[in-house]
Amino acid sequence: MIILVYLLTIALFCLAFYLTDMIKTARVSIAISRQAIEIISDPDLEDFAKETSIKKAATEMMKNCGLFFLKGGLTVAAVAIPLLSADLMDLASIAETSRFALRWDVLILTTLAMMLSIIILKKLRTHHSSTTSQISKC
């Protein structure tokens, strides 16, 4: 039962990570940072314009950071659901599931499985998009 709870936990983590679009949020933060660096580095801008732009970028970064933490919290909450449910139903304790999840062989196999899944999904998307573009050319 521990393995089933663990697999369900991993599946809900992946689903929550995908649905909350954490990657997009991180990319927005990086873009805001790059834009702020460009503003500060621009010798043609006056100090007042730089200050105004940087204040706006800082506000956007704070909003995005809050959003990122909110999405992270939702992802952690999704992970907690199967763990707490299994513990409350006496199917598998949180301690047993955690011990299983922290074994080296489980960590390595889970990492390899997730990496392989990502590679396969990317190849399928690439194949699908190339097939769609070929159909649209006809």
N, C-alpha and C positions, 0 to 999 in steps of 0.2 A: 504494500500500500504506500510505503514511503516513496518508491519510485514513481508511482502514479501522481502523488501529490507534488513531487518535484517537477515532473514533466508539465503538469498543469500550471504550476507556478512560472516556469520558463515560458510557456505558451502565453500566459496572461501578461507577463512582462513584455514580450515581443509585441503583442497586440497593443498594449497601452503605449509603448514607445512609438509604434507606428501611428496610432490614432492621434496621439498628442503632437505629432510632427516635431519632435525634439530637434531633429537635424536642421530643419528650416529655421527654428528659433536660434540655434547656435550660429547658423550662417548669417542671420540678420545681425547678431551681436558683432560678429567679425567684420561685417560690412560697415557698421556704425563706427567701429574702431578705426578701420582703414580711412574712412571719410574724415574722421577727426584728425588723424595724422596728416592727411593731405591739406586740410585747412590750416593747421598749425605751421606746416612746412611751406605754405604759399607765401612767397615774399611780396607779392603784389597786393595782398589784402592788408587793410589797416588793422590796427590792434582792436579797435571797437568792433569791427566786423568779425574778426577772429573770435573775440570774446562772446559775442552774441551767438555765433554758429556753434561754438564749443558748448555753451550752456544748453542749447537745443539738443546737441548730440548727447550730452550727459543725461538730460531728461529722458531721451529716447532709450538710452542704455539702461537707465534705472527701470523704466517700464518693461523693457525686454528681459532684464534680469529677474524681475518679479514674476513675469510670465514663465520664464524658464524654471524657476523654483516651484511654481504652482504645478506645472506639467510634470516635474520630477516627483512632486508629492503625490500626484494622481497615479503615476507609474508605480511608486512604492505601495500605495494603497491597493492597487490591482494585485501586486505580489502578495500582500498580506491576506487577501480574501481566501485563497485555498489553504494557506497555512493555518489561519485561525479557524476556518471551518473544519478542517480535518482534526485539529486539536480539540475543538469543542465536541465533535462526534466521537472522540476517542479512537480515531482511525490511525492517526500518526501524530506524535507530539511534535511541536515546533523544534525542540532540541534534537530529536532523532532525525528529522528532515534536514536540519541545519548541519548536523554531523555528516550526513550522507552527501549533502551539497558541497561541503568543504573538503571532501576527499580529493586527492590529486588526480586520480584516474577519472573521476566524474567531472572535475573541472576541465581537464584536457579534452575529454570526449565531447562535452557540451560546447566548448569553444570551437572545436573542429567541426561539429555538426552545424553550428550557427554560421561559421565562415563558409562552409560548403553550401548551405542554404542561400546565403547572400550571393555567392558566385553564380549559382544556378538561376536564381531570380533575375540577376542582372543580364545573364545570357538570354533568358527567355524574353525579357523586355526588349533587348536589342534585336532579337530575332523577330519579335512581334512588330516592333516599330519599322524594321526594314521591310517586312512583308506588307504592312499597311501602306508604306510609301510607294512600294512597287505597284500595289493595286490602284492607288490613286493616280499613278502615271498612265494607266491604261485608258 
